[in-house]
Amino acid sequence: QEDDGYARVLRAQLEAVLRASRMVAVCQYNAMADEDVATLRHFLRRHDIHVKFVLNEVARPVLAQSKLRNLLPLFVCRNILLVSPEPRAREMLRVLKGVPQVILLGACIDDTILSRQGVENLARLPPLEVSQGQTVAALSLLPSQTCSLLQRGPAHLAALLEQHLRRLRGTGGAAEPPPGPGAGNR
């Protein structure tokens, strides 16, 4: 009965962590020295990513009742969760690159289940602010090009008229316009 109460507390804590996290990554955990675990936690915490050691017996019932139930097949060995209130895939992968004992299996980022390859592809995407800036630039380019095209016609016409006036003034103003094609056969 005491174990059941402790398991309930652990499940409630895990539920709270999952609700507060926009990024939940499941990793296979192979034995590491305590100093290495502390270093891993430190580097991840610098990016607001927290390491959660969970027992499969505690995690499975919680995941089965949540939106993360598709991550259940990843819980077959000793696992850890990397959780963050913000999606930090790029930073997480950078830190995990130097830790061969922790292998990323999959993740749920912003309610989207991703494989390891999916997380790597997501990490390669530019930040949202950069994408928004590129979109705004692309959208503002078209109206400016349209405006310049619309102004080009009247500007070209004005330049041709000025050139014609200069020619007329240069010949004394009494000259007839040059004959066009077919004008000499009257």
C-alpha positions as CSV (number, residue, x, y, z in Angstrom):
1,Q,0.0,0.0,0.0
2,E,2.9,2.3,0.7
3,D,4.4,1.5,-2.7
4,D,1.1,2.3,-4.3
5,G,1.0,5.7,-2.6
6,Y,4.5,6.5,-3.7
7,A,3.8,5.4,-7.3
8,R,0.7,7.7,-7.2
9,V,2.9,10.6,-6.2
10,L,5.4,9.9,-8.9
11,R,2.6,9.6,-11.5
12,A,1.2,13.0,-10.4
13,Q,4.6,14.6,-10.6
14,L,5.2,13.2,-14.1
15,E,1.7,14.4,-15.2
16,A,2.5,17.9,-14.0
17,V,5.8,17.9,-15.8
18,L,4.3,16.7,-19.1
19,R,1.5,19.3,-18.9
20,A,4.1,22.1,-18.4
21,S,6.3,21.0,-21.2
22,R,6.1,21.9,-24.9
23,M,9.1,19.6,-25.6
24,V,9.3,16.0,-24.2
25,A,12.2,13.9,-25.6
26,V,12.6,10.2,-24.8
27,C,16.1,9.0,-24.6
28,Q,17.7,5.6,-23.9
29,Y,20.0,5.9,-20.9
30,N,23.1,3.8,-20.5
31,A,25.1,3.9,-17.3
32,M,27.2,7.0,-16.8
33,A,29.5,8.3,-14.0
34,D,27.8,10.6,-11.6
35,E,30.0,13.5,-12.6
36,D,29.0,13.0,-16.2
37,V,25.3,13.0,-15.3
38,A,25.8,16.3,-13.3
39,T,27.6,17.8,-16.3
40,L,24.9,16.7,-18.7
41,R,22.2,18.2,-16.4
42,H,24.2,21.4,-16.1
43,F,24.6,21.9,-19.9
44,L,20.9,21.1,-20.6
45,R,19.7,23.3,-17.7
46,R,21.5,26.2,-19.3
47,H,19.0,25.9,-22.1
48,D,16.1,25.4,-19.7
49,I,16.0,21.6,-20.5
50,H,15.5,19.4,-17.5
51,V,16.5,15.7,-17.1
52,K,13.8,13.5,-15.6
53,F,14.7,9.9,-14.6
54,V,11.4,7.9,-14.7
55,L,10.6,4.3,-14.1
56,N,8.8,2.6,-17.0
57,E,6.2,1.3,-14.5
58,V,5.4,4.9,-13.6
59,A,5.6,6.4,-17.1
60,R,3.5,3.9,-19.0
61,P,0.2,4.5,-17.2
62,V,0.7,8.3,-17.4
63,L,1.5,8.2,-21.1
64,A,-1.3,5.8,-21.9
65,Q,-3.8,8.5,-20.6
66,S,-2.1,11.5,-22.3
67,K,-1.6,12.9,-25.7
68,L,1.8,11.3,-25.6
69,R,0.5,7.7,-25.8
70,N,2.2,7.3,-29.2
71,L,5.6,7.5,-27.4
72,L,4.8,4.3,-25.4
73,P,6.7,1.9,-27.7
74,L,9.9,3.8,-26.8
75,F,9.7,2.8,-23.2
76,V,11.3,-0.7,-23.4
77,C,14.6,-0.1,-21.7
78,R,16.1,2.3,-19.1
79,N,14.9,5.7,-20.2
80,I,15.1,9.4,-19.3
81,L,13.0,12.3,-20.3
82,L,14.3,15.6,-21.4
83,V,11.6,18.2,-20.9
84,S,11.4,21.9,-21.6
85,P,8.7,24.6,-21.4
86,E,9.9,25.8,-24.8
87,P,11.0,23.8,-27.9
88,R,14.7,23.6,-27.8
89,A,15.6,20.8,-30.2
90,R,18.7,22.5,-31.6
91,E,20.2,23.0,-28.2
92,M,19.3,19.5,-27.0
93,L,20.9,17.8,-30.0
94,R,24.0,19.9,-29.6
95,V,24.4,18.8,-26.0
96,L,23.5,15.1,-26.7
97,K,26.1,15.0,-29.5
98,G,28.8,14.9,-26.9
99,V,27.1,12.2,-24.7
100,P,27.1,8.8,-26.4
101,Q,25.5,7.2,-23.3
102,V,22.2,9.1,-23.9
103,I,20.5,8.2,-27.2
104,L,17.6,10.2,-28.5
105,L,14.7,7.9,-29.5
106,G,11.9,10.3,-30.2
107,A,10.1,13.4,-29.0
108,C,6.9,15.3,-28.8
109,I,7.5,18.9,-29.7
110,D,4.5,21.3,-29.7
111,D,2.0,18.4,-29.8
112,T,3.8,16.7,-32.7
113,I,5.3,13.3,-32.3
114,L,8.7,13.1,-34.0
115,S,11.3,10.4,-34.6
116,R,15.0,11.1,-34.0
117,Q,15.3,12.1,-37.7
118,G,12.2,14.4,-37.3
119,V,13.8,16.1,-34.4
120,E,17.1,16.6,-36.3
121,N,15.1,18.0,-39.3
122,L,13.2,20.4,-36.9
123,A,16.5,21.6,-35.4
124,R,17.8,22.5,-38.9
125,L,14.8,24.9,-39.5
126,P,15.5,28.6,-39.0
127,P,13.9,30.2,-35.9
128,L,10.4,31.4,-36.2
129,E,11.4,35.1,-36.2
130,V,13.7,34.5,-39.1
131,S,11.0,32.7,-41.1
132,Q,8.5,35.5,-40.4
133,G,11.1,38.1,-41.5
134,Q,11.8,36.2,-44.7
135,T,8.0,35.9,-45.4
136,V,7.4,39.6,-44.8
137,A,10.4,40.5,-47.1
138,A,9.1,38.2,-49.8
139,L,5.6,39.6,-49.6
140,S,6.7,43.2,-49.6
141,L,9.0,42.6,-52.6
142,L,6.1,41.9,-55.0
143,P,4.2,45.2,-54.3
144,S,7.4,47.2,-54.7
145,Q,8.2,45.5,-58.0
146,T,4.7,46.2,-59.2
147,C,5.0,49.8,-58.2
148,S,8.3,50.2,-60.1
149,L,6.8,48.5,-63.1
150,L,3.8,50.9,-63.1
151,Q,6.1,53.9,-62.7
152,R,8.4,52.8,-65.5
153,G,5.9,53.4,-68.3
154,P,5.1,57.1,-67.5
155,A,8.8,57.8,-66.7
156,H,9.8,56.3,-70.1
157,L,7.1,58.3,-71.9
158,A,8.3,61.5,-70.2
159,A,11.9,60.8,-71.1
160,L,10.9,60.2,-74.8
161,L,8.9,63.5,-74.8
162,E,11.8,65.5,-73.4
163,Q,14.1,64.0,-76.0
164,H,11.6,64.9,-78.7
165,L,11.4,68.5,-77.4
166,R,15.2,68.8,-77.4
167,R,15.3,67.7,-81.0
168,L,12.6,70.2,-82.0
169,R,14.4,73.0,-80.2
170,G,17.8,72.0,-81.7
171,T,16.4,72.4,-85.3
172,G,14.8,75.7,-84.7
173,G,11.3,74.3,-83.9
174,A,10.0,74.5,-87.5
175,A,11.1,71.1,-88.5
176,E,8.6,68.4,-89.3
177,P,8.8,65.2,-87.4
178,P,11.0,62.6,-89.2
179,P,9.0,60.6,-91.7
180,G,7.8,57.2,-90.5
181,P,8.0,54.0,-92.5
182,G,6.0,54.3,-95.7
183,A,5.6,58.1,-95.4
184,G,7.8,58.8,-98.4
185,N,5.4,57.2,-101.0
186,R,2.7,59.9,-101.2
